[in-house]
Amino acid sequence: MGFFSEHLKRDSFLPRHRDILLHNAVRDLSDDGDVLAIYLAGSLAKGNFDEYSDIDLHTVVTKEQKAKYIIGKMERANGWGNAAFHEDHHSSSPYIVTHYDTFVKVDSWYHSPEDVVPSIWMKEIEILYDPFTIMKQIVKASADYVYQPSVEEVELWRGKLLAFIHETYRAVMREERLYARANFDKIRWLIVLGWYMEMGEHIDGPYGAWTKIEGKRSKLDGEKLNLLKEWGSDRNGHEIMKTMRDMIPEFLRINECLSIRLDIEGNEVQINRVIKMAT
């Protein structure tokens, strides 16, 4: 049996293993008197999941006992299945990422009631346990929240994009090929971030991560997805610089669009001068 056939057969059981793990976790947590609510976030809650989607599990606990849950988060996650390893387990962090031997991944957070407030993120959660209707009230209060990019977000976006253009140039000149490619990838991602801000959408993922941006779950239209394909590049410095120059007009277009929308200065002259230094 070939590599892909073998692994596709194994991965076909992932949803079943994920359901078992989630059932174990909710049963364990809901039996605890200090747990006030449990809810899912991410793709499982939104319904745009696939067999590889992880479990974003959030638990609301009493303020007085929150520190205890944070300290014991690894041991708790170990009780839900056979843990292969823990990705993040800093002692003071309120979350832990656990990978199980079934290839299921669980990101589990612990909050006190004061941590959970209405926001755009709370519009698409799935409540699993809520005897005190804490989460029901949060979801109701979040219903009218709409994401709009702020002036601060756009200015940060501009600065980061210009910084990575310059850093890509430096890396190419130093023949640091992997570093040049890494910086170039950030430029592509930041242009995608600009597209999302232009659409009034917030990227549902960490900074620089491509998850959900490509593939069936992407919110980008075919034209933009094709641009991403065209903007591919290997480790060749000349190719990276050429492709980076090809991307500049789209950066300038997005900047103009967002500047008009937010009624802020587009800084086109300064931006073009900064870009010219590195291209």
N, C-alpha and C positions, 0 to 999 in steps of 0.2 A: 504494500500500500504506500502511495506517495505521501510526501510531507503534508500537502494541503488536504488530501483526502482524509488522512489520519486525523488531522487537527480539526477539520470541519465536523467529522463524526463525533469527536470529543466535545467540541463546542456546542453541538446541537443540544446538549444536556444543560447548558448554562442557565437558561431561564428557570428550569426546574430547581437547580441548585440554589439559584438566587431567591426563589420563592421560599425554599426551606430555611435559608439563612435569615431572611426577613421575618418569617414566622417565629423563629427561635428568638430573635432579638426583641421583637415586640412583646412576646409572651414573657420573656425575662424582665424587661423594663416595666411593663404595665403591672406586674406583680409587686413592684417596689412602691411602698407607701410615699416615698419622697419624690416620685415622678409625677409631674402634673400634666404633661402632654407629650405626645410623640407625633412627629409629622415627617413626610417625605418631601424633598425638594428635587430639583434637577429633572432629568429626562423621564424618570419613572413617574413623577408627579404630573408632568406635562403631557405624557402620552406619546412622546416622540422617541421612545427608547428602542433599542435593538438587543440582540442576545449578548452584546458586549457591554451594555450600560451598567454602570456601578450603582450602588445603593447610597444615596445621600440621606442619611438618617439623622434627624435632629430630635433631641430630647430636652424638654424643659423640666428642670428640677427646682426644688425649693432653694431660695437664696442661701439659707444657712448651710445646706449640704452640697452646694455646687463644688466647692474645693475637694470634697471627698470623691465625687464622681470624676473630676479631672485627674486626680492622683490614681484612681483605680481604672481608668479608661482602657488600658491595655488588657488587664485581667478580665474586664467585662467583655471585651470583644473576643477574647479567647474562648469564652463560654458559649459563643453562638455557632461555632464550627471549628474545624481543624485549621488554625491559622498557620500559613506558610511563613509569613514575615509581616512586620509592621514598617510602613514607609515613613511615617511621622509619629514620633512618640515623645516629644519634649515634655518634661514633667509638668510644666506650667501651662501648656497649650490646652485650649478647651476642645480640641478635636484630635482624632487619630485616624490614620488611613491603614486599613488592615486588608491584606491579600490572603485569601484562603486557598487550600489545596484543590479546590474545585474550580479555580481560576476566577472566582467571584471576588470583587473588591467592594469594601464597605468604607465609606467616609462617614464617621460618626462624630457629631458635635454635641456639646452639653451647654445649655443656656439656663440662666435664671429668668424669671418672668420679666424683669426689667430689661433684659437684653433683647427681647422680642418685641419689635415695634412695627407699625404699619409701614409698608414700602412697596415698590414695584415687585420686589422679590417674593412678597407674600401673596401675590395675586394667583399664583399657579402652584400652590403646595397641595399635597394630599394629606388630610388629617387622618391619623391612624388611631389615636387615643386622645380624648379630650373631655374628661369627666367634669371639668370646671368651666368648659366653654371658653377657655383662654384663647385658643387658636381660632375658634369660630369668630370671635369678636375681632381679632386681628385681620382675618381674611375680609370680613365685612368692611372694616375701616380702610382697607387697602384697595377696595374696588375702584375707586375713582383716581388712583394714582396713575399718572402717565409719564413715561420717560421722555425727557427732552435734554439734549446735551447742554451743559452749562458753558459759560464763557471760560471758566477755569479749565474745564475738560478740553476745550478746543485749543486753548493756548498751550496746555501741556502736550497735546497731540502734535501741534506744530513743532514745538521745541524738540520733542523726542525724534520726530521724523528727520529734522535737520541734523540732529546729533548723530543718528545712525547713518545718514548719508555721508557725513564727514568721517565717521569711524570706519565705514566700509572702504572709503578712499584710502585712509591711513593703512588699513590692513592689507589692501591690494599692493600699495607701494612698498610695504615691508615684506611682501610675499608670504604673509600669514594667511594661507588659503582657507583653512577651516574657519578661522576667526572672521575673515571677509565674508564667507558664505553665511555664517551665523548672523552677522550684522545685516547683510542683504535680506535675509529672511525676516528680520524684524521690520524692515522697510515695507515689505509686502504685507505683513500682518497689520501694520499701522495704517496702510491704505485701506485695508478691509475694515479696520475700526472706523475710519472716516466714512466709508460706505454705510456702515451701520448707524452712525450718528446722523448721516444724511437721511436715512430711512426712519429715524426716530425709534431705533431699536438698540437695545443694550446687549453686547456680546455676553452670552451666558457661559463664561469660562474665565480662567485666569489670564493675566497679561501675557501675551506672546504665544498662547496655546491655540492650536489649530482645530481642536476638537469641535465638532458640529458646524464648522465653517464650510467644510467641503462635504461631499457625499449627499445622501438623501435628506439629511436633517438641515442642510444649509438654507439660509434665508436669502441668499444671493440669487439673482436671475442668471440666465444662461450666458448673457453677454459678459457679466462680471466674472463668472466662473471660467469662461474662456480666456479672459485676460490673465487670470491667475495661472492658467496653463502656459500661456505665451510668455509669462514672466519667469519661467523656470530657468535655472542656470546651474552649470557644473562648477568646479573649483577653479576654472580658468579665469584669471584676473581680467583679461580683456573682455571676456564674455559677461562677467559680473558688471563691469563698468558700463558696457553697452546696454545691458538690460536695465540697469539702474537709470540710465538716461531716458530710456523708453517709458519709464514709470513716472517721470517728473510731471508731464502734462496732466496726468490724472490727479496727482497730489495738488497741483495748482488749481485745477477745476473744483475739487472738493473744498479746498480752502476758501475759494471765492464764494461757493454756495453757502458754506457754514457761516462765513463772515457776514454775508447779506442777511441770512436768517436771524442771526443773533445781534445784528446791528453793531458790529465791532469793526475796527480797522483791519483790513486784510493784510497789510504790511507787504504787499506784493514786491515793491522795490527792494526792500531789505531781504526778503526771502529769496528772490532771484539772484541777488548779489552773493548771498551765502551759498546757494546751490552752485553757482558758477565757480566758486573756489574749488569745489570738489569734483566737478564734472568737465 
